[in-house]
Amino acid sequence: MFYWLVKNLILGPLLLRVFRPWVRGIENIPTTGAAILASNHLSFVDSIFLPLVLRRPVVFLAKAEYFTGRGLKGWLVRQFFLAAGQLPIDRSGGKASEDSLNTGLAVLNEGKLLGIYPEGTRSPDAKLYRGRTGIARMVLEANVPVIPVAMIDTEKVMPIGKPMPTVKRVGVVIGQPLDFSRFHGYEGDRFVLRAITDEIMFEILALSGQEYADEYASSARARAGQ
């Protein structure tokens, strides 16, 4: 109920009027049933504008740091993510990665839409980076379709390091669902997982028109000191 109030009566109408987001391919979102929305990740506001243009709620696996910020900004961010039904995950690897996988599978088992950023973190320079194979394993274990999504110009609204947004129009392009059921049973094959992940990233690239960088975004951000 709180999600509905925030999206439809409180924050949503204001953001729609101010930023005027456009969307293409909305018909590719199923009206019922579980699916993974695999999106590029340009800005913190991606997790705001994607759910805003969809009728169905989207659950994102958000990094735990979004829930631990201090001060007024930290409180506002935490309250927004909690209101939007976002789930904090630990991305430190090992058991944390397994827990994140199980959390995502639980969301899908409930028939919901799960939003995932295969790059793992925001792009430091608006390029599209190599996807991490956790999404492929989740796809095979849950046996659900993957819907590629491209966020457009959100990095111009709120780039990394900028505390407040700039008013600019943004867009969302939604591709046709991808079916990987032919690989069912190969969850432990790293070559299959890489092939699935690369296919997903290729579809996102085709939708977004970004330049592709064949490395992980976390490595590029570390090199840039972000």
N, C-alpha and C positions, 0 to 999 in steps of 0.2 A: 504493500500500500504506500509506504513512504517513497519507494522508487517511483511509483506512478505519480505521486504528488509532486516530487521534485522535477520529473521530466515533463509533465503535462501542465502543471499549474504554477510552478515556482520558477525554476531556472530555465527549463526548456524553451518556453515562449520568448524569454528575453534573448537567449543566445540565437534563436532562429531569426529574430528580428534584426539583431545587431550584425551577425556574421553572415547571414543569408546563405547557408551551405547548400550546394547543389548535389544531387545524387543521380547516378546512372546505373541501371541494372538492378533496381530494387526488386524486380520480379524474380530474381534468382535466389532470393531468401525464402526458404520453405515456410509455410504458414504454421506447420506443426513439426514436431520431431527434432531429434538432436542433430547438430551439425557443428563443425568447427569453422570459424571465420578466421582465416589466416591473412594477416595484414602487414604491410610495411609499417615502419615505426619512425616517424619523423619528429614527433613532438609529444610532450606530456598531454596535450589536448586531444590526441588521437582517441584516447579512451573516453573522451567527452563527446566528440562529434559523431563518431560511428554509432553509438547507441541512440544518439539524438535523432538521426534520420531514419531509424528503423522502428517498426511498430512493436516487434517482439523485444523483450529484454535481452541483454547480452551480459554474460558473466565473464569478466576478465580475471586472469591470474596475474595480479599486480604484485610488483616487487615489494617486499616487506618494508623497505625504507619509506614508502609512501604513507605508512601508518605510524611512523615513529618520529615525524618531524616536530620541531619545537616552535613555540611562539604562535602568533595568530595564524600565520600561513600554514604551519604544520597542523593546527587544529582544523582549519577549513578544509585542507586537503584530506585529512583523515575522515572527517564527517561526510565529505562528498563521496569518497570511495565506499564507505560503509553504507551510505544511503543508496548508492547505485548497486549494491550487492556484490562488490568486487572482493576477491579473496586474496589475502596476503600470502606470498610464497617466499621461501628462502631459496635463493639461487646460488648458494655456495658450492653446490655439487654433492656427489656422493649420496648419502641417505636423503639429503634435502631434495635432490633431483627426483628420487623415487617417490618421496612424499608429494611433490608437485604433480607428478604423473598421476598418482592415485587421486589427488584432489580434482584434477581435470576429468578423470574417468568418472568420478562420482557425479560431477555436474552433467556429463553427457548421459549417464545412466538415468538421470531424472528427465531426459528428453529436452534439455535446454540448449541454447546457443552458447558456445564457448568461444571467446575471443582470444587469439594467440598471436604474439609477435614472434615469428620464427627466427628473426635476427637476434633475439634475446635482449637487446637493449636499443636505445634510440640511435639513429644514424648521426654521426658527428658532422656530416657535410652534405646531407640530402641524397647521397648515393644509396643504392640498395646493396646490402652485404649478404654474405653467405648465410644460409639458414642452418640452424642447429637441428639435429635429427630427432630430438625429443618429440617434435610434432608428428613425425612419421610413426614412431612407436605408438603414440596415443591413437592415431588414426586407425592403425591395424588392430589394436586391442579393443577399441570401441566399435569398430566397423561402421563408421559414420562418414558421410561425404565431407569434403573440404571445399569451402567457398573462398576463392582468392579475393582479396580486397586491396584497393589502392587508395590511400589517403593522399590528397592533393593540396599542396601549399600550406599544410599545417605548420611546417617549420618556419614559415614567414609570420605566423601568428605568435608563436612562442618557441623560439629556438632554445637549445640547451644553454643554461646559465642565465636566461632572462627571467626575472621574477614576475613580471606582469605581461599580459598579452597585448598585442597590437591588433586593432580591428582591420582584418582583411578577409575577403571571401575565400572559403575553402570548399573542397569538393570531395566526394566519395564515389569511387567506381567499383562496382561489384560484378565479379565475373561469374561464369557458369560453374556449377558444382563439379568437382573432380571425384571420380570413383576409383578407389584403390583396392577394391575387394579382390582383385585378381592376385594380390600379394598376401592374402590372408594366410596366416601360419608362418610367415617369415619375420615375425617381430624381432627375432634374435640375429638376423642377418644384417650386418652393418652395411653391406653393399646395397642391399635392397632399401634400407632406411635412408641411405645417402641419395639413392636414385629418386625416391619419393619426394624427399625434401627438395632436391634440385628441381624437380618438375613443378612443385608448388611455387618455388621462388621464380622460376621462369614465367609462370602465369602471372604472378604479381608484377614482374618486370614489364610484361606486355601491356598490362593495364596502366601502370604508373608512368612509363616512359623514362624512368630514372636511368642513370648510368650505373652499371654493375661493377662492384669491387669484389674480387674473389679472395676475400679474407673475412674474418669475423669482425663485427662492428666493435666488440669489446677491445680487440687489438688496436683498431684504428683510434678509438677514443683514448686508450692508454697512451698511445704515441702522441696524441694531440694534447695530453694532459687534462682530459675531461673526466 
